[in-house]
Amino acid sequence: MSPVFIYIAIFIFGTIIGSFLNVCICRIPAGQSVISPASRCPQCGRAIAWYQNIPIISFLLLRGRCAGCGVAISRRYPLVESLTGMLFVWVFLRFGLEWATPVYWLFVAALVVITFIDLDHQIIPDVISLPGIVVGFLTILLVPWISWLDSLLGILLGGGSLWLVAEVYHRLTGQEGMGGGDIKLLAMMGAFLGWQAVLPVIFFASLVGSLVGVPLMLLKRADGKLAIPFGPFLALGGLVYLLWGQQLLMWYMGFLRE
Ligand SMILES: [Zn+2]
């Protein structure tokens, strides 16, 4: 079988999962079930038929509008679907036919849901991060290069280090900077990636977070509080570590030797 065919099949599989992630992003913050009822137009309540619910394609065929009332459908839907499809292909390119591939599909799916919910509501729901810690710890047994101890230490270091940063920030400024959600998210990433990932992820997230966040804060003249959610930057850091961690580490070690 040609590899291109496999990549296309994985991309399509990813968009179908992405379609489900859209439902999670909409419903989890509202405390609704992600299983039932079936998808409906939020405007007119019209049930969406299966052939109108094909990832990306339906959005294009319907020209981004509900077939019933014509209300515009958010571009977020095809975006999340294609993003998930691309990430699934990327994970497969990185790990190939290993158990690590489905394990990290699960991981990136959780990161996608957390990122968009955090962008919308500035919360990271416990219903994803807390089971995510357990699932990460259990599934990592299928990944030969991360031991259960690496994973356990990752949970402790991930949870502990951000808790410490949040505590120091709170003592210094008297404000709540980082939410408890970020702490649980980093613990989840520690479970899936091992303790070695925790500091690089925090470093990357803080770096990109300040590059993006500081100009935004100046622009909006906010009071310097961390009004921008940190979760998406942590998620991005986890993703970069997952896909390029080894290369970055080797580059960094080579850099140190010079
Ligand atoms: Zn409608």
Residues whose N, C-alpha, C, O or C-beta is under 5 A from the ligand:
A	BS01	ZN	C41 Q43 C44 R46 C66 G68 C69 G70 V71
